[in-house]
Structure formats: C-alpha cells, structure tokens
Amino acid sequence: MSTRAPAVEARQLIKTYPGDVTALSGMDLTVRTGTVLGLLGPNGAGKSTTVKILTTLARPDSGTAVVAGHDVLRHPGRVRRAIGVVAQKSGADPVATGRENLLLQGRLYGFNGAALGRRVDELLARFDLTGAAKRQVKGYSGGMQRRLDVALGLVHRPEVLFLDEPTTGLDPESRTAMWEEIGRLAGEEGLTILLTTHYLEEADRLAGRIAIVDRGRVVVEGTPDELKGELRGDAVHLELRADGDRAVLGEAIAALPGIHDVLVDGRRVSVRADDGAAAVPLLLAALERTGAAVAAATVARPSLDDVYLRYAGRRFSEAEAEAGSGPADAQDAPALAAAGGTR
C-alpha cells in the first residue's frame, strides 16, 4: 500500500456568501496522488467553491486544506506553483494566438528560450492545435478553446491539475475528444486530477474515485463500481398519471417482498428490487389497489443517478432544477476565469 501523502486534503471547509448563501457546510475531501477524483454534483452544490479555495482564489470561513504538501492559507504562492487550473470560462487572451498564449503562460512561470519553445510545440501537437497555432483564439471553435485551456494549465508541468467543469457547453464530439485526452493525462502521465462535473457519464468514465456532493458536503465517496455495487438488484422507476399520497403509496410498496429503498415524490416512484422484472407486476398491482394509475415503468441496472438518489434523497435532475443556475458556483466562475487558469 502506498504511503505517499494525499495530493489534496481538505477538512471541514465552510464557506458562506452574502445573503446567507451556504456554499460549503463541512466539506471533507481527499485526492490520492496519481489518481483522478471526480467531484460530482449539481450546479450550486459547492464544487466550484471547493476548487476556488483549493486553488487559493478564496478563503474558507473555517477549515483546512493542503494541496501538493502546502497549506493553502499559509503558503498560497507554493500552491500556485504546484497546480494547474482549467476554469469553467476560458482564461486565454482572445486576440492573441494560441502559441502566444502558451508562451506567455510559460514566461509567467519563469520559463523561456528553447526549452519553452519545445514545451509549447509539444502541447500544440498533443492537443491537435499546431495548425491553428498562429490564429487568434477568438476564431477557435469551442472544442479548440477548451483544448487550449487544458494546454495552458499544463505548460509548467503541475503536480495537480484542477479541471472545473471542463466539457460544459461542448458538443458531443468535442466532449468525447476531451474525455479521451483527460484519460490519457491520467493514464500515461500519472497526473493527479481533481475533476468537477455535473455529468454523470463523465464522472463514471473518467474518475477512479467519485465524491458525490450535495448542499456543500460530500455525501458518499468510492469507485464508480463500489458505489453502484452497494445498491442491491435493479432500479425500478414508475411514473404515475397523477400525484399520489406519499404515505399510502409508500406503505403499500414497502409491504412487497424483495423491495428496498422506496422513494415516492409526486408522480415519481423509485425503488430497489432484488429482481426488477419480477417486481414490476407486483408494483403495478399494489399501486392499482391504492387507486394510483401508472403511466410508465422502467427497469435498469444501478447507475450513479441511483447512487445520488439513495444518498441525497432526490434524483440528480431534480437537484439541478432546484439549484437553478447555482448561486454559489455562479459566484466562483468569474474569479476563476479572471485568474486565467494558473496565471
């Protein structure tokens, strides 16, 4: 077993914003060296606030955090030299070329001469930007801009890379290409990566471990397979034609054999079943006896959405809708963008 210290360790982080907005309510987080941790949660859950504190762009009201062996409050300069950051909004200069942006980033870290030129050429080639290196960034596509953003975060070969919602706004093809590149960074270079995302598929695909965040704290952590494996049997989801009485429906369903984790929310009924296919007719009959009419029923193997449902008490999409634009995260994005990645 490795005895190396964690690359990132945060304990009991609390952060509030004006207007009694609680962004973090006791955030505990550990990222092992050489791994990818996915911080998964809806908009407004506190993911970007966490990144903002860990990258020294904000101070917590209380709590501690250590990144790459340096305390973020005592030694922010050391932290900044050890990390790379890809913010939600691009930090590249739109009127400069891709090459000029990378050269400037390197010079800000004290690199120059032939070594910097080789590093820039290497990154341009790696992110398929060589042909666009002399073009102004404002003419880049969304996918090209995001690839440049990641390259900017890697110029100085950081120990820890923070990717804050790196594929938000990308088309499916560009998102898939970005996933492949992030996978290579983790697999081939052994880079420590903290990835924040509200895409379930993205977290499932890229992260070796996932920390699910809800209302400013981690509610559960583990590998994707561990988290899904904790859920017994199948997920069964029913859509009713009209809202039902939660207590009546819950009591009727809970009495059925092989049924667990019953959740009734308006017209939606979700349960865990030892055998989903066998459970559906039993559920339909039980609901019919209560007078509830079922419009649709689905059976599926456990997903991260089901994990979120179990630990947060609501579906991921419902949490997104409740958060809206995410007041806490929304306040973070401008500051991260203004920092220009790691600049």
MILOMI-885267 format. One record per residue (C-alpha): residue number from 1; residue in three letters; x, y, z. Coordinates in Angstrom, 2 decimals, m for minus. Example, Ala and Ser with C-alpha at 12.3 -4.5 7.8 and 13.67 -1.06 7.14 Angstrom:
<rs>
(1; 'ala'; (12.30; m4.50; 7.80))
(2; 'ser'; (13.67; m1.06; 7.14))
</rs>
This chain:
<rs>
(1; 'met'; (0.00; 0.00; 0.00))
(2; 'ser'; (1.29; 3.47; m0.92))
(3; 'thr'; (2.50; 5.64; 1.96))
(4; 'arg'; (2.59; 8.84; m0.09))
(5; 'ala'; (0.70; 11.77; 1.34))
(6; 'pro'; (m2.51; 12.73; m0.47))
(7; 'ala'; (m2.11; 15.29; m3.24))
(8; 'val'; (m5.15; 17.17; m1.93))
(9; 'glu'; (m6.66; 17.02; 1.54))
(10; 'ala'; (m9.41; 19.29; 2.83))
(11; 'arg'; (m11.11; 19.06; 6.19))
(12; 'gln'; (m14.34; 20.67; 7.37))
(13; 'leu'; (m14.36; 23.53; 4.88))
(14; 'ile'; (m17.15; 26.01; 5.49))
(15; 'lys'; (m17.91; 28.91; 3.18))
(16; 'thr'; (m20.83; 31.31; 3.10))
(17; 'tyr'; (m21.66; 34.18; 0.76))
(18; 'pro'; (m23.66; 37.36; 1.41))
(19; 'gly'; (m27.37; 36.77; 1.69))
(20; 'asp'; (m26.96; 33.69; 3.89))
(21; 'val'; (m25.93; 31.53; 0.92))
(22; 'thr'; (m24.11; 28.49; 2.27))
(23; 'ala'; (m21.73; 27.15; m0.36))
(24; 'leu'; (m19.83; 24.64; 1.80))
(25; 'ser'; (m21.13; 23.12; 5.01))
(26; 'gly'; (m18.27; 20.93; 6.21))
(27; 'met'; (m16.52; 19.72; 3.05))
(28; 'asp'; (m14.11; 16.82; 3.58))
(29; 'leu'; (m12.08; 15.74; 0.56))
(30; 'thr'; (m9.03; 13.59; m0.16))
(31; 'val'; (m7.39; 13.11; m3.56))
(32; 'arg'; (m4.75; 10.41; m3.67))
(33; 'thr'; (m1.54; 11.16; m5.55))
(34; 'gly'; (m1.62; 9.95; m9.15))
(35; 'thr'; (m5.40; 9.44; m9.27))
(36; 'val'; (m8.44; 11.12; m10.78))
(37; 'leu'; (m11.14; 12.14; m8.31))
(38; 'gly'; (m14.46; 13.21; m9.75))
(39; 'leu'; (m16.33; 15.77; m7.67))
(40; 'leu'; (m19.87; 15.07; m8.86))
(41; 'gly'; (m22.85; 17.24; m8.03))
(42; 'pro'; (m25.50; 19.52; m9.50))
(43; 'asn'; (m24.93; 23.19; m10.20))
(44; 'gly'; (m24.78; 25.08; m6.92))
(45; 'ala'; (m23.66; 22.06; m4.89))
(46; 'gly'; (m20.37; 23.74; m3.95))
(47; 'lys'; (m17.96; 22.11; m6.40))
(48; 'ser'; (m16.51; 25.33; m7.80))
(49; 'thr'; (m16.36; 26.90; m4.35))
(50; 'thr'; (m14.20; 23.96; m3.30))
(51; 'val'; (m11.91; 24.45; m6.30))
(52; 'lys'; (m11.71; 28.17; m5.61))
(53; 'ile'; (m10.47; 27.52; m2.06))
(54; 'leu'; (m8.06; 24.76; m3.07))
(55; 'thr'; (m6.54; 26.97; m5.78))
(56; 'thr'; (m6.10; 29.90; m3.34))
(57; 'leu'; (m8.70; 32.13; m5.03))
(58; 'ala'; (m10.86; 32.26; m1.89))
(59; 'arg'; (m10.51; 31.79; 1.84))
(60; 'pro'; (m12.82; 29.46; 3.73))
(61; 'asp'; (m14.70; 30.76; 6.75))
(62; 'ser'; (m13.18; 27.82; 8.61))
(63; 'gly'; (m11.49; 24.51; 7.91))
(64; 'thr'; (m8.11; 23.48; 6.48))
(65; 'ala'; (m6.77; 22.45; 3.09))
(66; 'val'; (m3.40; 21.16; 1.89))
(67; 'val'; (m2.50; 20.87; m1.81))
(68; 'ala'; (0.73; 19.26; m3.06))
(69; 'gly'; (2.02; 19.36; 0.51))
(70; 'his'; (1.35; 23.08; 1.02))
(71; 'asp'; (m1.24; 24.73; 3.24))
(72; 'val'; (m3.46; 26.88; 1.01))
(73; 'leu'; (m3.74; 29.63; 3.62))
(74; 'arg'; (m0.16; 29.71; 4.87))
(75; 'his'; (1.66; 29.16; 1.58))
(76; 'pro'; (m0.61; 30.17; m1.32))
(77; 'gly'; (2.34; 31.00; m3.58))
(78; 'arg'; (3.74; 27.49; m3.26))
(79; 'val'; (0.34; 26.03; m4.04))
(80; 'arg'; (0.01; 28.13; m7.19))
(81; 'arg'; (3.37; 26.98; m8.50))
(82; 'ala'; (2.41; 23.35; m7.97))
(83; 'ile'; (m1.01; 23.35; m9.64))
(84; 'gly'; (m2.67; 23.84; m12.99))
(85; 'val'; (m6.24; 25.10; m13.29))
(86; 'val'; (m8.74; 24.85; m16.12))
(87; 'ala'; (m11.64; 27.08; m15.12))
(88; 'gln'; (m15.22; 26.94; m16.34))
(89; 'lys'; (m14.60; 30.01; m18.51))
(90; 'ser'; (m11.56; 30.30; m20.74))
(91; 'gly'; (m8.66; 32.33; m19.40))
(92; 'ala'; (m6.97; 32.65; m22.81))
(93; 'asp'; (m6.43; 36.06; m24.40))
(94; 'pro'; (m8.87; 36.05; m27.35))
(95; 'val'; (m6.87; 38.48; m29.51))
(96; 'ala'; (m3.58; 36.61; m29.05))
(97; 'thr'; (m2.74; 33.46; m30.96))
(98; 'gly'; (m2.71; 30.02; m29.41))
(99; 'arg'; (1.09; 29.97; m29.45))
(100; 'glu'; (1.30; 33.44; m27.90))
(101; 'asn'; (m1.00; 32.39; m25.06))
(102; 'leu'; (1.13; 29.34; m24.29))
(103; 'leu'; (4.39; 31.32; m24.45))
(104; 'leu'; (3.01; 33.94; m22.06))
(105; 'gln'; (1.86; 31.27; m19.64))
(106; 'gly'; (5.31; 29.72; m19.64))
(107; 'arg'; (7.07; 33.04; m19.12))
(108; 'leu'; (4.87; 33.81; m16.14))
(109; 'tyr'; (6.28; 30.65; m14.58))
(110; 'gly'; (9.86; 31.67; m15.34))
(111; 'phe'; (10.43; 29.56; m18.45))
(112; 'asn'; (11.99; 30.96; m21.60))
(113; 'gly'; (14.23; 30.21; m24.54))
(114; 'ala'; (14.42; 26.95; m26.44))
(115; 'ala'; (13.04; 24.85; m23.58))
(116; 'leu'; (9.83; 26.88; m23.52))
(117; 'gly'; (9.54; 26.72; m27.30))
(118; 'arg'; (9.84; 22.93; m27.24))
(119; 'arg'; (7.23; 22.66; m24.49))
(120; 'val'; (4.80; 24.87; m26.44))
(121; 'asp'; (5.33; 22.83; m29.62))
(122; 'glu'; (4.78; 19.64; m27.65))
(123; 'leu'; (1.47; 20.88; m26.22))
(124; 'leu'; (0.23; 22.27; m29.53))
(125; 'ala'; (0.85; 18.89; m31.14))
(126; 'arg'; (m0.65; 16.95; m28.26))
(127; 'phe'; (m3.89; 18.90; m28.36))
(128; 'asp'; (m4.09; 18.99; m32.16))
(129; 'leu'; (m3.62; 22.76; m32.31))
(130; 'thr'; (m0.45; 23.01; m34.39))
(131; 'gly'; (m2.38; 24.07; m37.48))
(132; 'ala'; (m4.18; 26.79; m35.53))
(133; 'ala'; (m1.17; 27.96; m33.50))
(134; 'lys'; (m0.85; 31.27; m35.39))
(135; 'arg'; (m4.56; 32.08; m35.37))
(136; 'gln'; (m6.23; 34.38; m32.87))
(137; 'val'; (m8.04; 32.42; m30.17))
(138; 'lys'; (m11.29; 34.32; m30.78))
(139; 'gly'; (m11.56; 32.38; m34.04))
(140; 'tyr'; (m11.26; 28.97; m32.35))
(141; 'ser'; (m14.21; 26.62; m32.00))
(142; 'gly'; (m15.45; 25.76; m28.52))
(143; 'gly'; (m13.61; 22.45; m28.54))
(144; 'met'; (m10.36; 24.08; m29.67))
(145; 'gln'; (m10.61; 26.70; m26.92))
(146; 'arg'; (m11.08; 24.05; m24.27))
(147; 'arg'; (m8.09; 22.08; m25.57))
(148; 'leu'; (m6.02; 25.25; m25.40))
(149; 'asp'; (m7.25; 25.87; m21.84))
(150; 'val'; (m6.02; 22.44; m20.77))
(151; 'ala'; (m2.70; 23.02; m22.52))
(152; 'leu'; (m2.31; 26.33; m20.66))
(153; 'gly'; (m2.79; 24.51; m17.37))
(154; 'leu'; (m0.04; 22.04; m18.25))
(155; 'val'; (2.74; 24.34; m19.52))
(156; 'his'; (4.70; 24.25; m16.25))
(157; 'arg'; (4.14; 20.51; m15.62))
(158; 'pro'; (2.00; 20.84; m12.47))
(159; 'glu'; (1.72; 18.21; m9.77))
(160; 'val'; (m2.05; 18.60; m9.50))
(161; 'leu'; (m4.46; 19.62; m12.27))
(162; 'phe'; (m7.86; 21.08; m11.43))
(163; 'leu'; (m10.48; 20.69; m14.16))
(164; 'asp'; (m13.60; 22.67; m13.25))
(165; 'glu'; (m16.48; 21.54; m15.48))
(166; 'pro'; (m14.08; 21.11; m18.43))
(167; 'thr'; (m16.66; 19.99; m21.00))
(168; 'thr'; (m19.61; 22.26; m20.18))
(169; 'gly'; (m21.01; 23.76; m23.37))
(170; 'leu'; (m19.15; 21.44; m25.74))
(171; 'asp'; (m20.89; 19.48; m28.47))
(172; 'pro'; (m20.92; 15.66; m28.06))
(173; 'glu'; (m17.99; 15.13; m30.44))
(174; 'ser'; (m15.79; 17.70; m28.70))
(175; 'arg'; (m16.78; 16.35; m25.30))
(176; 'thr'; (m15.78; 12.83; m26.28))
(177; 'ala'; (m12.43; 14.09; m27.61))
(178; 'met'; (m11.80; 15.93; m24.34))
(179; 'trp'; (m12.65; 12.80; m22.35))
(180; 'glu'; (m10.07; 10.86; m24.34))
(181; 'glu'; (m7.37; 13.45; m23.67))
(182; 'ile'; (m8.14; 13.60; m19.94))
(183; 'gly'; (m7.96; 9.82; m19.84))
(184; 'arg'; (m4.51; 9.92; m21.46))
(185; 'leu'; (m3.27; 12.53; m18.98))
(186; 'ala'; (m4.27; 10.33; m16.10))
(187; 'gly'; (m3.18; 7.03; m17.60))
(188; 'glu'; (0.06; 7.87; m19.39))
(189; 'glu'; (1.46; 10.63; m17.18))
(190; 'gly'; (0.04; 9.61; m13.79))
(191; 'leu'; (m1.09; 13.17; m13.17))
(192; 'thr'; (m3.24; 13.87; m10.11))
(193; 'ile'; (m6.52; 15.34; m11.32))
(194; 'leu'; (m9.48; 16.80; m9.46))
(195; 'leu'; (m12.37; 16.95; m11.90))
(196; 'thr'; (m15.61; 18.71; m11.08))
(197; 'thr'; (m18.61; 17.82; m13.19))
(198; 'his'; (m22.38; 17.60; m13.23))
(199; 'tyr'; (m22.34; 14.99; m15.99))
(200; 'leu'; (m22.96; 11.52; m14.56))
(201; 'glu'; (m21.45; 9.79; m17.59))
(202; 'glu'; (m18.33; 11.95; m17.42))
(203; 'ala'; (m17.66; 11.07; m13.80))
(204; 'asp'; (m18.34; 7.38; m14.43))
(205; 'arg'; (m15.97; 7.29; m17.39))
(206; 'leu'; (m13.03; 9.38; m16.17))
(207; 'ala'; (m12.80; 9.16; m12.40))
(208; 'gly'; (m11.09; 6.38; m10.50))
(209; 'arg'; (m12.96; 7.59; m7.42))
(210; 'ile'; (m16.05; 9.74; m7.14))
(211; 'ala'; (m17.13; 12.05; m4.32))
(212; 'ile'; (m20.79; 12.94; m4.63))
(213; 'val'; (m21.51; 16.45; m3.35))
(214; 'asp'; (m24.89; 17.74; m2.23))
(215; 'arg'; (m25.59; 21.03; m0.46))
(216; 'gly'; (m21.96; 21.79; 0.22))
(217; 'arg'; (m20.70; 18.49; 1.57))
(218; 'val'; (m19.64; 15.04; 0.39))
(219; 'val'; (m22.44; 12.56; 0.99))
(220; 'val'; (m20.63; 9.45; m0.26))
(221; 'glu'; (m17.31; 8.53; m1.87))
(222; 'gly'; (m15.93; 5.46; m3.62))
(223; 'thr'; (m15.09; 3.99; m7.00))
(224; 'pro'; (m17.94; 4.06; m9.54))
(225; 'asp'; (m18.25; 0.27; m9.31))
(226; 'glu'; (m18.22; 0.31; m5.50))
(227; 'leu'; (m20.94; 2.93; m5.32))
(228; 'lys'; (m23.18; 1.20; m7.82))
(229; 'gly'; (m22.41; m2.21; m6.30))
(230; 'glu'; (m23.80; m1.10; m2.94))
(231; 'leu'; (m27.24; m0.92; m4.50))
(232; 'arg'; (m28.83; m4.33; m4.47))
(233; 'gly'; (m30.63; m5.65; m7.52))
(234; 'asp'; (m32.28; m3.39; m10.08))
(235; 'ala'; (m33.60; 0.14; m10.13))
(236; 'val'; (m37.32; 0.34; m10.91))
(237; 'his'; (m38.84; 3.72; m11.75))
(238; 'leu'; (m42.57; 4.31; m12.15))
(239; 'glu'; (m44.34; 7.40; m13.50))
(240; 'leu'; (m47.87; 7.90; m12.19))
(241; 'arg'; (m50.66; 9.62; m14.11))
(242; 'ala'; (m51.32; 11.89; m11.12))
(243; 'asp'; (m49.71; 12.76; m7.80))
(244; 'gly'; (m50.27; 10.12; m5.16))
(245; 'asp'; (m50.44; 10.10; m1.40))
(246; 'arg'; (m46.85; 9.52; m0.33))
(247; 'ala'; (m47.69; 7.70; 2.89))
(248; 'val'; (m50.33; 5.42; 1.32))
(249; 'leu'; (m48.19; 4.52; m1.67))
(250; 'gly'; (m45.06; 4.01; 0.42))
(251; 'glu'; (m46.85; 1.69; 2.82))
(252; 'ala'; (m48.32; m0.40; 0.00))
(253; 'ile'; (m44.97; m0.78; m1.76))
(254; 'ala'; (m42.91; m1.45; 1.36))
(255; 'ala'; (m45.06; m4.50; 2.12))
(256; 'leu'; (m43.95; m6.22; m1.09))
(257; 'pro'; (m41.18; m8.87; m0.93))
(258; 'gly'; (m37.78; m8.07; m2.41))
(259; 'ile'; (m38.35; m4.28; m2.47))
(260; 'his'; (m35.96; m1.78; m0.86))
(261; 'asp'; (m35.22; 1.96; m0.75))
(262; 'val'; (m38.72; 3.18; m1.60))
(263; 'leu'; (m38.99; 6.83; m2.63))
(264; 'val'; (m42.27; 8.50; m3.60))
(265; 'asp'; (m42.09; 12.04; m4.92))
(266; 'gly'; (m45.22; 13.40; m6.56))
(267; 'arg'; (m45.79; 11.33; m9.68))
(268; 'arg'; (m42.45; 9.54; m9.43))
(269; 'val'; (m41.95; 6.27; m7.60))
(270; 'ser'; (m38.46; 4.75; m7.36))
(271; 'val'; (m37.49; 1.50; m5.65))
(272; 'arg'; (m34.68; m1.04; m5.48))
(273; 'ala'; (m35.75; m4.57; m6.32))
(274; 'asp'; (m33.91; m7.89; m5.99))
(275; 'asp'; (m35.41; m8.86; m9.37))
(276; 'gly'; (m36.67; m5.87; m11.32))
(277; 'ala'; (m38.59; m7.80; m13.96))
(278; 'ala'; (m40.45; m9.84; m11.36))
(279; 'ala'; (m41.12; m6.78; m9.22))
(280; 'val'; (m42.88; m4.72; m11.88))
(281; 'pro'; (m46.19; m6.66; m11.95))
(282; 'leu'; (m46.24; m6.74; m8.14))
(283; 'leu'; (m45.71; m2.97; m8.02))
(284; 'leu'; (m48.39; m2.33; m10.62))
(285; 'ala'; (m50.90; m4.45; m8.68))
(286; 'ala'; (m50.03; m2.79; m5.36))
(287; 'leu'; (m50.38; 0.69; m6.83))
(288; 'glu'; (m53.65; m0.21; m8.53))
(289; 'arg'; (m55.09; m1.29; m5.17))
(290; 'thr'; (m54.39; 2.20; m3.84))
(291; 'gly'; (m56.14; 3.76; m6.82))
(292; 'ala'; (m52.93; 5.03; m8.46))
(293; 'ala'; (m52.61; 4.65; m12.24))
(294; 'val'; (m49.17; 4.01; m13.73))
(295; 'ala'; (m48.22; 5.77; m16.96))
(296; 'ala'; (m44.77; 4.21; m17.45))
(297; 'ala'; (m42.34; 1.80; m15.82))
(298; 'thr'; (m38.63; 1.21; m16.41))
(299; 'val'; (m36.11; m1.29; m15.06))
(300; 'ala'; (m32.35; m0.69; m15.16))
(301; 'arg'; (m29.11; m1.74; m13.57))
(302; 'pro'; (m27.79; 0.65; m10.88))
(303; 'ser'; (m26.37; 3.93; m12.13))
(304; 'leu'; (m24.70; 6.92; m10.50))
(305; 'asp'; (m28.08; 8.63; m10.65))
(306; 'asp'; (m29.43; 5.87; m8.42))
(307; 'val'; (m26.47; 6.33; m6.06))
(308; 'tyr'; (m27.22; 10.04; m5.87))
(309; 'leu'; (m30.89; 9.28; m5.25))
(310; 'arg'; (m30.03; 6.98; m2.37))
(311; 'tyr'; (m27.64; 9.30; m0.57))
(312; 'ala'; (m29.13; 12.70; m1.40))
(313; 'gly'; (m32.80; 11.66; m1.26))
(314; 'arg'; (m33.62; 13.11; m4.69))
(315; 'arg'; (m32.80; 12.49; m8.32))
(316; 'phe'; (m29.84; 14.28; m9.86))
(317; 'ser'; (m32.05; 16.13; m12.36))
(318; 'glu'; (m34.28; 17.31; m9.53))
(319; 'ala'; (m31.27; 18.69; m7.67))
(320; 'glu'; (m30.18; 20.52; m10.82))
(321; 'ala'; (m33.63; 22.04; m11.23))
(322; 'glu'; (m33.74; 23.06; m7.57))
(323; 'ala'; (m30.31; 24.70; m7.79))
(324; 'gly'; (m31.14; 26.60; m10.97))
(325; 'ser'; (m28.01; 28.46; m12.01))
(326; 'gly'; (m26.32; 27.60; m8.72))
(327; 'pro'; (m25.72; 30.78; m6.75))
(328; 'ala'; (m22.56; 29.57; m5.09))
(329; 'asp'; (m20.94; 28.14; m8.21))
(330; 'ala'; (m22.04; 31.12; m10.25))
(331; 'gln'; (m20.07; 33.42; m7.99))
(332; 'asp'; (m16.96; 31.32; m8.47))
(333; 'ala'; (m16.77; 31.24; m12.25))
(334; 'pro'; (m15.76; 34.89; m12.81))
(335; 'ala'; (m12.93; 34.70; m10.30))
(336; 'leu'; (m11.55; 31.51; m11.81))
(337; 'ala'; (m11.78; 32.97; m15.29))
(338; 'ala'; (m10.13; 36.19; m14.18))
(339; 'ala'; (m7.25; 34.13; m12.82))
(340; 'gly'; (m6.68; 32.90; m16.35))
(341; 'gly'; (m6.21; 29.29; m15.36))
(342; 'thr'; (m2.98; 29.26; m13.36))
(343; 'arg'; (m1.79; 32.72; m14.32))
</rs>
